[in-house]
Amino acid sequence: KRSICISTSGLRGCFDRNGHDHAGTAQKACGLQHRCRGKRKDHRAFLKAERMAVMTKIIDGKAISMQIKEEIKKEAASLKEQGKNVTLAVIQVGDNPASCVYVRNKKKGCEYIGIGSLSYELKEETTQEELLSLIRELNAREDVNGILVQLPLPAHIDEDTVIREIDPKKDVDGFHPQSVGALCIGQPGFVSCTPAGIIELLKRSGVSLEGKECVILGRSNIVGKPMALLMLRENATVTIAHSRTKNLAEVTKRADILIVAIGKPKMITREYVKEGAVVIDVGINRDQNNKLCGDVDFDDVAPLCSAITPVPGGVGPMTIAMLLNNCMESVRK
Ligand code: GUN
């Protein structure tokens, strides 16, 4: 049985008694409320957009990160009054274009909340020893609270050696083995900014993790592994899937909350997602038209889920907000 109905958004659509739409029938009957002009494709797009407007929450990372930055800004001003200044040292080696953008945004973030930033832009040919010596110098400086070495580093420098040289008390990226170990055994320490930002995004969007099936797609040291530990800390049931996982769609379809950090543009389509899931997209890629896109095919997946992050404007802004939060952490105690 098919019938024309007025949907919850007040727009006209065509659904059967089970709520399934029948675009072909609706095409003939509608036309008053939107401009499908009898085209099946346009009508389907209308129904999809309408369902999404009613059912799917778009998690606004930009707005939530602004909230956090405003909170930190106030705190930074009050600490300043007590004579406690915060300074982040940012080191970049070479001129990788993506790194230039990230580093610029990190420095702008410091400026916005009113903390100091020192910038070290080293040439591509910088030796590992020169970089280690700069880190030792910054470790010893009392006026520097946080040290961040932007990754990736040129191939002739060993990232692990460099990360290990940073004093764990100033490791605002949370990449030092001591910080990772502390997270693993539930002790205090700096936490990697992107996964910490995702937890904050979920909490501030009212998504509880307690007892939920969480699947993380990607096993990097920066996102996948710390993400798993943080979700475990929130009492979620956690699975890490990756490029070699068998029957991947079967695994990701179990997720109440799906975190995607696999680095493949628009890889995750609706076949990988359970209806009503919360989907968090960590990917930052360019599509064929050089437009920013995530690892999730947003248009395909969004109508199916209960909440989803967009790219840009989802996880990205949260990473910087959490970095600034980590910088503050070093003077809070
Ligand atoms: N490169 C990509 N993401 C990051 C990050 O969060 N921190 C640093 N230091 N380098 C990165």
Boltz pocket constraint, residues with backbone or C-beta under 6 A from the ligand:
constraints:
  - pocket:
      binder: B
      contacts: [[A, 148], [A, 149], [A, 150], [A, 151], [A, 152], [A, 173], [A, 193], [A, 194], [A, 222], [A, 319]]
      max_distance: 6.0
